Amino acid sequence: MPATEHGDHLHHDDHDHEHHDQHWLWKYVFSQDHKQIAKQFLITGMFWAILGGTLSSLFRLQLGWPEGTMEWLKPVLGGWIQAGKLNPEFYLALVTMHGTIMVFFVLTAGLSGTFSNFLIPLQVGARDMASGFMNMLSYWFFFLSSVIMFSSLFIETGPAAAGWTIYPPLSALPQAIPGSGAGMTLWLVSMVFFIVSQLLGGVNYVTTVINLRTRGMSMSKLPLTIWAFFLTAILGILSFPVLFSAALLLVFDRSFGTSFFLSDIYIAGQALSNQGGSPVLFQHLFWFLGHPEVYIVIMPAMGMVSEVLSTNARKPIFGYRAMIGSLIGISLLSFVVWAHHMFVTGMNPFLGSVFMFLTLIIAVPSGVKVFNWLATLWRGNIRFTAAMLFSIGFVSLFISGGLTGIILGNATLDIQMHNTYFVVAHFHLVMGSSAFFGLFAGVYHWFPKMFGRMMDEKLGYIHFWLTFCGVYLVFMPMHYVGIAGFPRRYYAWTGFDAFSQFADMNKFISIAAIIAFLGQFIFIFNFFYSIFRGRRATQNPWNSTTLEWTTPIEPGHGNWPGEIPAVYRWPYDYSKPGSDVDFIPQNVPYSQTQSSNLPYEQELAD
């Protein structure tokens, strides 16, 4: 579809007057400006990240010192501490809420909600999103979802406790355990609002990229960030409704006596009337979202890391078209590998081999991306900014976690290690930690455009090294204990003589995890301090080529005060032979760069 010149017809003086006279409530709270909505997503996500990290610290205390007293936490946790011990059912709730918060409320909303909102209009050359009102609604549905989920932490029977994957029967029978009651109901209601938020946002992102690109911005000139956000939005639109249907059927089983996911259930020796359903059906529905969800989380980080690496290596991204092809390949394959999470359900071995084959194939486009990132770094004139360090850390973690993914993609090995800490270590490296590194890289890199000020680079270096070392010190030992058969999801492992030898290693992992979590408060301080007291930014502090750096230092609603710039070239003209400068922005015509034009570019200039 050809790019349009939408927005150029809107006179900027009228546009500015319309928005400058707004009441603060409409300008900052119920804003329809994509940049303000992005900040709302980011700061809400930061709150959730602190809460999710706190919950993980609590259960790491339990795992590191299972025989120790936790009476000192009673003023905070109340009845969940009994006789100085953490209640086992509350342990399940901690793990459930930690996973839910981190996967959905931090990484999904924090990456897509923040950076798709912030960067898509700025980098494609649009005044705003296709629908500012829908965009505002997407945040407020997310906020409502957050309030409901947060409130579940304070009910008497506790929050949901069926694991973040909410498998039946624990999630389908309100009477199963305390966490199956009101907490589970609130979890389902919250997720319904969250899914609505994601669908509203996703439709907006796709529409904006297809229809509102500025003059000259063809799809082949889009930055890799936009390609990543665009494909992520498509994944969400196609997969989130499946989780919606699963949640709806679960509500029917819980409240209306149906048996979609229940059959031959006994509670305290008493048979229930449910027949004909299958909990494995729920797993299929959940993982049909759950595996694309992995890429909904990681692909925005991939796009931002590509941008940061190219900018700070002062080199064009290596293999631009191959990078786009690999993103499309990952997007397509992510829909046909969901059952590799289900090798232990007793599926037909032939079907298992099909999913194993497809799972191993998805390593190919991921490998292409890694090769291209490393080739971009190779012999680059690298500037080690905080954003660059986190981007390099992302590549390192993606390689480490991805290699163990190839191991778990093999059904024979996965069946042996599926319920061990090996799986926990794998997905925390490849999805959790690497996605966080991409998020941090994005915040450090685009903070000047968000707030008009610079974050402190020295604090950024300290934050990086604490986090990078902490992540590896937590999850590398987990691979080791996982291979030894150490089980996940267990409240205490002291009943197994075989695992007593890992007591010291569990303490080590817990200490490293808590220190790494505390290190994140350096970032929190740096972020909020820099908003008010940071050094003033210049218009283009990183000497980048993409369109967002052609706007004013703190762009108003509408982004460009005058005509939207036209685009003439691809987004990675760094260190071009023959050029007087080491970067040429996208809006510079070829006629102005005669000395560095390639033959086909010279034809365009003429």
VMD Tcl script that draws the C-alpha trace (Angstrom):
set ca {
  {0.00 0.00 0.00}
  {1.52 3.36 -0.94}
  {2.56 5.75 1.78}
  {0.26 8.71 2.31}
  {0.85 12.34 3.05}
  {-1.69 12.32 5.87}
  {-1.09 14.97 8.46}
  {0.58 17.45 6.12}
  {-2.89 18.85 5.39}
  {-3.36 19.66 9.08}
  {-2.18 23.20 9.69}
  {0.31 23.06 12.55}
  {-0.72 26.33 14.16}
  {-4.31 25.14 14.56}
  {-3.06 21.79 15.79}
  {-0.79 23.35 18.40}
  {-3.49 25.73 19.62}
  {-5.95 22.86 19.96}
  {-3.66 20.93 22.29}
  {-1.79 23.64 24.19}
  {-4.99 24.88 25.82}
  {-5.88 21.47 27.22}
  {-6.57 20.98 30.90}
  {-3.79 18.97 32.61}
  {-6.24 16.09 33.15}
  {-6.66 15.63 29.39}
  {-3.03 16.38 28.63}
  {-1.37 14.00 31.11}
  {-4.01 11.56 32.42}
  {-6.59 10.94 29.68}
  {-4.19 11.92 26.94}
  {-4.61 10.84 23.33}
  {-0.99 11.74 22.48}
  {0.86 8.53 21.71}
  {4.00 9.76 23.50}
  {2.14 10.43 26.74}
  {0.37 7.07 26.54}
  {3.74 5.37 26.04}
  {5.04 7.00 29.24}
  {1.92 5.83 31.10}
  {2.53 2.25 29.95}
  {6.21 2.49 30.93}
  {5.70 3.86 34.44}
  {2.82 1.44 35.17}
  {5.05 -1.39 33.92}
  {7.84 -0.24 36.25}
  {5.49 -0.46 39.22}
  {4.57 -4.01 38.20}
  {8.23 -4.94 37.70}
  {9.06 -3.87 41.27}
  {6.11 -5.90 42.58}
  {6.98 -8.95 40.47}
  {10.60 -8.79 41.60}
  {9.53 -8.50 45.23}
  {7.37 -11.63 44.91}
  {10.27 -13.56 43.37}
  {12.54 -12.44 46.22}
  {10.01 -13.82 48.71}
  {9.89 -17.27 47.19}
  {13.66 -17.29 46.63}
  {13.97 -16.76 50.42}
  {11.80 -19.84 50.87}
  {13.85 -21.90 48.38}
  {17.22 -20.76 49.69}
  {16.41 -21.27 53.38}
  {13.52 -23.79 53.51}
  {14.22 -24.59 57.19}
  {14.68 -20.97 58.25}
  {12.13 -18.83 60.04}
  {10.15 -16.18 58.15}
  {8.40 -14.82 61.23}
  {9.98 -11.42 60.53}
  {7.73 -11.17 57.44}
  {4.52 -11.70 59.43}
  {3.77 -7.94 59.75}
  {3.68 -7.82 55.92}
  {2.27 -11.22 54.97}
  {0.03 -11.77 57.99}
  {-1.71 -15.15 58.04}
  {0.41 -16.46 55.17}
  {3.17 -16.97 57.71}
  {2.21 -19.85 60.02}
  {4.48 -21.00 62.87}
  {7.32 -19.04 61.31}
  {6.95 -20.79 57.93}
  {5.58 -19.61 54.61}
  {2.20 -21.19 53.88}
  {2.74 -23.75 51.06}
  {-0.38 -22.61 49.20}
  {0.78 -19.01 49.36}
  {4.07 -20.15 47.80}
  {2.05 -21.36 44.79}
  {0.29 -17.99 44.69}
  {3.64 -16.13 44.75}
  {4.93 -18.14 41.78}
  {1.62 -17.69 39.90}
  {1.49 -13.93 40.39}
  {5.20 -13.46 39.65}
  {4.87 -15.24 36.31}
  {1.63 -13.47 35.35}
  {2.98 -10.04 36.28}
  {6.31 -10.43 34.50}
  {5.05 -12.03 31.28}
  {1.93 -9.94 30.73}
  {2.01 -6.76 32.81}
  {5.73 -5.96 32.53}
  {7.20 -7.46 29.37}
  {4.16 -7.43 27.07}
  {2.83 -4.04 28.15}
  {6.27 -2.59 28.93}
  {7.76 -3.39 25.52}
  {4.83 -3.22 23.08}
  {2.70 -0.79 25.07}
  {5.59 1.60 25.62}
  {7.77 1.45 22.54}
  {5.22 0.55 19.84}
  {3.22 3.54 21.06}
  {6.19 5.86 21.32}
  {8.16 4.98 18.19}
  {5.69 3.94 15.48}
  {4.33 7.43 14.66}
  {7.75 9.05 15.17}
  {9.66 6.61 12.97}
  {7.10 6.23 10.16}
  {6.41 9.97 10.00}
  {2.86 10.28 11.37}
  {1.25 12.93 13.54}
  {-0.12 10.28 15.92}
  {-1.65 6.82 15.96}
  {-4.51 6.04 13.59}
  {-6.97 6.40 16.49}
  {-5.90 8.42 19.50}
  {-9.10 7.51 21.35}
  {-8.59 3.76 20.85}
  {-5.00 4.24 21.95}
  {-6.12 5.94 25.15}
  {-8.63 3.14 25.76}
  {-5.88 0.51 25.35}
  {-3.97 2.05 28.26}
  {-7.02 2.43 30.50}
  {-8.15 -1.14 29.89}
  {-4.60 -2.15 30.86}
  {-4.81 0.03 33.97}
  {-8.20 -1.46 34.91}
  {-6.75 -4.94 34.41}
  {-3.83 -3.96 36.66}
  {-6.12 -2.72 39.43}
  {-8.15 -5.95 39.38}
  {-5.04 -8.15 39.42}
  {-3.46 -6.07 42.20}
  {-6.64 -6.27 44.30}
  {-6.47 -10.08 44.20}
  {-3.36 -9.89 46.40}
  {-5.45 -8.61 49.31}
  {-8.40 -11.01 49.47}
  {-8.61 -13.43 52.38}
  {-8.12 -16.64 50.39}
  {-5.20 -15.16 48.46}
  {-4.53 -14.57 44.76}
  {-4.66 -17.20 41.99}
  {-2.46 -20.20 42.77}
  {-2.67 -22.46 39.71}
  {0.63 -21.35 38.15}
  {0.88 -18.56 35.56}
  {-0.35 -21.09 32.98}
  {-3.53 -21.62 35.11}
  {-3.92 -25.28 34.19}
  {-7.14 -27.07 35.17}
  {-8.26 -28.61 37.42}
  {-6.79 -26.14 39.98}
  {-8.08 -23.21 37.94}
  {-11.41 -24.85 37.02}
  {-12.59 -25.96 40.48}
  {-13.19 -23.06 42.89}
  {-13.13 -25.50 45.81}
  {-9.79 -27.15 44.93}
  {-7.47 -24.95 47.06}
  {-7.89 -21.45 48.55}
  {-6.17 -19.86 45.53}
  {-8.73 -21.48 43.22}
  {-11.52 -19.32 44.63}
  {-12.01 -15.57 44.37}
  {-8.35 -15.00 43.48}
  {-8.70 -17.14 40.37}
  {-11.91 -15.35 39.38}
  {-10.17 -11.97 39.64}
  {-7.25 -13.35 37.58}
  {-9.62 -14.34 34.77}
  {-11.50 -11.02 34.82}
  {-8.22 -9.11 34.83}
  {-6.88 -11.07 31.86}
  {-10.04 -10.41 29.85}
  {-9.47 -6.64 30.21}
  {-5.77 -7.11 29.47}
  {-6.57 -8.96 26.22}
  {-8.98 -6.19 25.17}
  {-6.19 -3.67 25.82}
  {-3.73 -5.63 23.67}
  {-6.21 -6.02 20.80}
  {-7.06 -2.30 20.80}
  {-3.38 -1.44 20.75}
  {-2.46 -4.06 18.15}
  {-5.12 -2.95 15.65}
  {-3.91 0.64 16.07}
  {-0.24 -0.26 15.52}
  {-0.94 -2.27 12.36}
  {-3.25 0.38 10.91}
  {-0.74 3.16 11.58}
  {2.16 1.34 9.93}
  {0.12 0.38 6.85}
  {-1.73 3.66 6.27}
  {0.06 6.61 7.88}
  {3.64 6.43 6.62}
  {5.07 9.71 5.39}
  {5.94 10.44 1.76}
  {8.71 8.14 0.55}
  {8.53 5.78 3.55}
  {8.06 2.48 1.73}
  {8.02 -0.79 3.68}
  {11.60 -1.43 2.52}
  {12.73 1.79 4.22}
  {11.17 1.09 7.62}
  {13.56 0.76 10.57}
  {13.78 -2.77 11.99}
  {12.08 -1.48 15.13}
  {8.91 -0.80 13.14}
  {9.06 -4.18 11.40}
  {9.34 -5.84 14.82}
  {6.47 -3.82 16.34}
  {4.30 -4.42 13.25}
  {4.76 -8.19 13.27}
  {4.37 -8.33 17.07}
  {1.02 -6.56 16.78}
  {-0.14 -9.09 14.16}
  {0.89 -11.95 16.46}
  {-1.13 -10.45 19.29}
  {-4.23 -9.86 17.16}
  {-4.19 -13.49 15.99}
  {-3.29 -15.25 19.26}
  {-4.76 -13.29 22.19}
  {-8.39 -14.11 21.22}
  {-7.54 -17.80 21.73}
  {-6.61 -17.11 25.37}
  {-9.82 -15.09 25.65}
  {-11.83 -18.14 24.52}
  {-9.93 -20.41 26.94}
  {-10.64 -18.02 29.83}
  {-14.32 -17.86 28.85}
  {-14.67 -21.66 28.78}
  {-12.86 -21.80 32.12}
  {-15.44 -19.39 33.58}
  {-18.20 -21.72 32.30}
  {-16.54 -24.72 33.99}
  {-16.11 -22.77 37.23}
  {-19.55 -21.20 37.44}
  {-22.06 -22.92 35.14}
  {-21.40 -26.63 35.58}
  {-19.91 -27.32 32.14}
  {-17.08 -29.80 31.58}
  {-14.86 -28.42 28.85}
  {-11.68 -29.08 30.84}
  {-12.92 -31.46 33.58}
  {-13.53 -35.20 33.66}
  {-13.52 -37.90 36.37}
  {-12.56 -35.52 39.17}
  {-12.39 -36.58 42.81}
  {-12.05 -34.18 45.75}
  {-11.48 -35.70 49.22}
  {-12.60 -39.06 47.85}
  {-15.87 -37.71 46.52}
  {-16.57 -37.99 42.77}
  {-17.78 -34.86 41.01}
  {-20.32 -35.01 38.19}
  {-17.98 -33.62 35.53}
  {-17.40 -35.90 32.55}
  {-16.17 -35.67 28.99}
  {-13.75 -32.74 29.23}
  {-9.96 -32.69 29.00}
  {-7.45 -30.48 30.83}
  {-5.09 -31.10 27.89}
  {-7.52 -29.17 25.66}
  {-6.91 -26.13 27.87}
  {-3.16 -26.58 27.44}
  {-3.56 -26.51 23.66}
  {-5.59 -23.31 23.85}
  {-3.24 -21.68 26.35}
  {-0.04 -22.50 24.49}
  {-1.51 -21.45 21.14}
  {-1.24 -18.00 22.69}
  {1.61 -18.90 25.02}
  {4.21 -19.61 22.37}
  {3.50 -16.59 20.16}
  {3.52 -14.70 23.48}
  {7.21 -15.56 23.81}
  {7.82 -13.67 20.56}
  {5.32 -10.92 21.40}
  {7.71 -10.27 24.29}
  {11.03 -10.78 22.54}
  {10.49 -9.34 19.02}
  {10.12 -5.68 20.09}
  {13.38 -6.12 22.00}
  {14.99 -7.61 18.86}
  {13.96 -4.58 16.82}
  {15.20 -2.04 19.36}
  {18.48 -3.88 19.88}
  {19.07 -3.90 16.10}
  {18.59 -0.13 16.06}
  {20.87 0.51 19.05}
  {23.63 -1.82 17.81}
  {23.74 -0.17 14.37}
  {23.67 3.35 15.81}
  {26.42 2.74 18.35}
  {28.63 0.55 16.15}
  {28.44 3.38 13.57}
  {27.77 0.76 10.90}
  {24.80 -0.17 8.73}
  {22.86 -3.12 10.12}
  {24.22 -6.29 8.51}
  {21.69 -8.08 6.29}
  {18.70 -5.73 6.55}
  {16.48 -7.86 4.28}
  {17.60 -11.07 6.00}
  {16.65 -9.50 9.34}
  {13.16 -8.71 8.03}
  {12.89 -12.21 6.57}
  {13.92 -13.79 9.86}
  {11.33 -11.71 11.77}
  {8.63 -12.87 9.34}
  {9.89 -16.47 9.62}
  {9.80 -16.35 13.43}
  {6.28 -14.89 13.29}
  {4.98 -17.66 11.03}
  {6.71 -20.52 12.83}
  {5.68 -19.30 16.28}
  {2.11 -20.44 15.52}
  {3.02 -24.06 14.75}
  {5.32 -25.02 17.65}
  {3.02 -24.59 20.68}
  {2.88 -28.29 21.63}
  {6.59 -28.47 22.47}
  {5.39 -27.26 25.88}
  {3.27 -30.42 26.05}
  {5.63 -33.31 25.28}
  {4.91 -34.71 28.77}
  {1.11 -34.81 28.29}
  {1.27 -38.21 26.61}
  {0.69 -36.94 23.06}
  {1.06 -39.25 20.07}
  {4.83 -39.74 19.47}
  {4.41 -38.99 15.74}
  {2.70 -35.68 16.54}
  {5.44 -34.97 19.06}
  {8.08 -35.54 16.37}
  {6.31 -33.04 14.05}
  {6.35 -30.36 16.75}
  {9.97 -31.23 17.59}
  {10.97 -30.76 13.93}
  {9.20 -27.39 13.70}
  {10.71 -26.27 17.02}
  {14.22 -26.99 15.83}
  {13.53 -25.18 12.53}
  {12.60 -21.97 14.39}
  {16.21 -21.85 15.59}
  {17.24 -20.99 11.99}
  {15.75 -17.47 11.75}
  {16.89 -16.84 15.33}
  {20.40 -17.89 14.31}
  {20.26 -15.53 11.32}
  {19.50 -12.64 13.63}
  {22.35 -13.52 16.00}
  {24.80 -13.81 13.10}
  {23.69 -10.42 11.74}
  {23.99 -8.72 15.14}
  {27.51 -10.08 15.59}
  {28.42 -9.07 12.03}
  {27.12 -5.57 12.73}
  {29.41 -5.34 15.76}
  {32.40 -6.79 13.90}
  {35.04 -4.07 13.38}
  {32.56 -1.36 14.26}
  {33.60 1.95 15.79}
  {31.72 1.01 18.96}
  {30.48 3.57 21.49}
  {29.83 1.82 24.78}
  {26.78 3.75 25.93}
  {24.51 2.19 28.57}
  {22.02 1.34 25.80}
  {24.79 -0.36 23.79}
  {25.93 -2.43 26.78}
  {22.39 -3.66 27.38}
  {22.03 -4.46 23.67}
  {25.23 -6.53 23.68}
  {24.01 -8.16 26.90}
  {20.75 -8.98 25.11}
  {22.65 -10.78 22.33}
  {24.69 -12.72 24.91}
  {21.61 -13.83 26.86}
  {19.71 -14.67 23.68}
  {22.54 -16.95 22.56}
  {22.87 -18.61 26.00}
  {19.14 -19.17 26.40}
  {18.64 -20.12 22.77}
  {21.20 -22.93 22.92}
  {19.34 -24.56 25.80}
  {16.15 -24.11 23.79}
  {17.58 -26.43 21.13}
  {18.16 -29.01 23.88}
  {14.58 -28.69 25.16}
  {13.21 -28.76 21.62}
  {14.25 -32.41 21.48}
  {11.26 -34.34 22.86}
  {13.41 -37.11 24.36}
  {15.48 -34.68 26.39}
  {12.56 -32.43 27.24}
  {10.56 -35.29 28.79}
  {13.47 -35.88 31.18}
  {14.02 -32.23 32.08}
  {10.59 -30.67 31.66}
  {9.73 -30.43 35.36}
  {13.22 -29.44 36.49}
  {14.98 -26.12 37.01}
  {16.62 -26.54 33.59}
  {13.41 -25.26 31.98}
  {13.14 -22.41 34.49}
  {16.70 -21.35 33.67}
  {16.09 -21.61 29.91}
  {13.02 -19.43 29.66}
  {14.27 -16.88 32.19}
  {17.41 -16.38 30.10}
  {15.94 -16.38 26.60}
  {12.63 -14.68 27.25}
  {12.64 -12.99 30.64}
  {16.14 -11.60 31.09}
  {16.98 -10.90 27.44}
  {13.63 -9.10 26.97}
  {14.42 -6.99 30.05}
  {17.82 -6.13 28.55}
  {16.09 -5.01 25.35}
  {13.67 -2.93 27.44}
  {16.52 -1.26 29.33}
  {18.40 -0.61 26.07}
  {15.28 1.08 24.68}
  {14.77 3.26 27.76}
  {18.40 4.44 27.87}
  {18.45 5.11 24.11}
  {15.11 6.92 23.67}
  {14.93 8.60 27.10}
  {16.21 11.91 25.60}
  {13.34 11.88 23.10}
  {10.82 10.96 25.82}
  {11.81 13.58 28.39}
  {14.28 15.98 26.75}
  {17.02 15.00 29.20}
  {19.83 12.44 29.42}
  {20.05 9.58 31.88}
  {23.28 9.32 33.87}
  {25.62 7.03 31.94}
  {27.80 6.06 34.93}
  {24.78 4.87 36.87}
  {23.75 3.05 33.69}
  {27.10 1.19 33.63}
  {26.71 0.14 37.28}
  {23.15 -0.98 36.58}
  {24.30 -3.02 33.58}
  {27.13 -4.89 35.29}
  {25.08 -5.67 38.41}
  {22.24 -6.96 36.26}
  {24.37 -8.83 33.72}
  {26.46 -10.62 36.35}
  {23.40 -11.21 38.53}
  {21.41 -12.86 35.74}
  {24.19 -15.30 34.88}
  {24.90 -16.06 38.55}
  {21.23 -16.90 39.07}
  {20.40 -18.92 35.99}
  {23.61 -20.75 35.06}
  {23.60 -22.75 38.34}
  {19.93 -23.50 37.71}
  {20.87 -25.33 34.50}
  {23.26 -27.47 36.51}
  {20.79 -28.42 39.24}
  {18.13 -28.97 36.59}
  {20.26 -31.53 34.75}
  {20.69 -33.23 38.14}
  {16.88 -33.54 38.30}
  {16.11 -30.76 40.80}
  {12.30 -30.30 40.56}
  {10.57 -27.01 39.90}
  {7.29 -25.87 41.51}
  {8.24 -27.51 44.83}
  {7.70 -25.47 47.97}
  {10.52 -27.32 49.77}
  {12.97 -29.95 48.56}
  {14.28 -30.98 51.97}
  {12.22 -34.19 51.88}
  {14.49 -35.55 49.13}
  {17.84 -36.84 50.34}
  {19.16 -36.76 46.76}
  {18.85 -32.96 46.63}
  {20.36 -32.07 49.99}
  {23.73 -31.61 48.27}
  {22.30 -28.57 46.47}
  {21.43 -26.63 49.64}
  {24.40 -24.28 49.32}
  {23.79 -23.73 45.61}
  {20.17 -22.81 46.31}
  {21.34 -20.25 48.86}
  {23.82 -18.88 46.32}
  {21.09 -18.54 43.66}
  {18.78 -16.79 46.14}
  {21.47 -14.32 47.26}
  {22.39 -13.53 43.63}
  {18.72 -13.07 42.71}
  {18.04 -10.68 45.59}
  {21.19 -8.62 44.86}
  {20.29 -8.43 41.15}
  {16.78 -7.29 42.07}
  {18.08 -4.61 44.45}
  {20.38 -3.42 41.65}
  {17.28 -2.42 39.65}
  {16.63 0.39 42.10}
  {19.71 2.12 40.65}
  {17.79 2.25 37.36}
  {14.61 3.45 39.10}
  {16.53 6.28 40.80}
  {18.36 7.19 37.57}
  {15.11 7.24 35.62}
  {13.07 9.50 37.90}
  {16.01 11.73 38.88}
  {16.91 12.28 35.23}
  {13.34 13.26 34.31}
  {13.71 16.35 36.52}
  {17.46 16.90 36.99}
  {19.14 15.12 34.08}
  {21.44 16.94 31.68}
  {19.51 18.66 28.89}
  {19.49 16.64 25.69}
  {20.35 17.91 22.24}
  {18.01 17.22 19.33}
  {19.96 14.17 18.11}
  {22.32 13.11 20.94}
  {23.27 9.73 19.38}
  {23.71 11.04 15.79}
  {21.00 8.66 14.57}
  {19.48 8.53 11.10}
  {15.82 7.75 11.83}
  {12.96 10.26 11.68}
  {12.21 10.62 15.39}
  {15.42 12.63 15.83}
  {14.23 15.26 13.33}
  {11.45 16.36 15.72}
  {11.99 19.07 18.36}
  {13.81 17.98 21.52}
  {10.46 17.52 23.30}
  {7.92 17.16 20.49}
  {4.37 18.35 21.11}
  {1.18 16.57 20.08}
  {1.60 16.27 16.32}
  {5.35 15.59 16.59}
  {6.58 17.98 13.84}
  {5.71 21.69 14.14}
  {5.69 22.11 10.36}
  {5.49 19.77 7.42}
  {6.33 16.13 8.09}
  {9.73 15.29 6.54}
  {9.79 13.11 3.45}
  {11.99 10.01 3.37}
  {14.56 9.28 0.66}
  {16.82 6.52 1.96}
  {16.94 3.45 4.19}
  {17.44 3.96 7.96}
  {21.05 2.75 8.35}
  {23.33 5.07 6.38}
  {26.20 5.06 8.89}
  {29.88 5.53 8.03}
  {29.15 5.62 4.31}
  {32.30 5.78 2.14}
  {32.70 9.22 0.58}
  {30.44 10.98 3.06}
  {31.70 13.97 5.05}
  {29.80 12.80 8.16}
  {29.37 9.34 9.66}
  {25.56 9.39 9.49}
  {23.04 10.57 6.89}
  {19.45 10.96 8.15}
  {16.59 9.38 6.21}
  {15.16 12.75 5.23}
  {18.32 13.92 3.40}
  {17.82 13.64 -0.41}
  {20.44 11.83 -2.50}
  {20.99 15.08 -4.40}
  {22.71 16.48 -1.28}
  {25.15 13.56 -0.88}
  {26.71 13.32 -4.33}
  {30.12 12.18 -3.03}
  {28.75 9.11 -1.22}
  {25.97 7.97 -3.57}
  {26.04 4.46 -4.96}
  {25.22 4.08 -8.68}
  {21.53 3.34 -8.15}
  {21.32 6.18 -5.62}
  {22.86 8.57 -8.12}
  {20.14 7.65 -10.58}
  {17.55 8.58 -7.95}
  {19.38 11.88 -7.31}
  {19.33 12.72 -11.02}
}
mol new
graphics top color blue
foreach p $ca { graphics top sphere $p radius 0.5 }
foreach p [lrange $ca 0 end-1] q [lrange $ca 1 end] { graphics top cylinder $p $q radius 0.2 }
display resetview
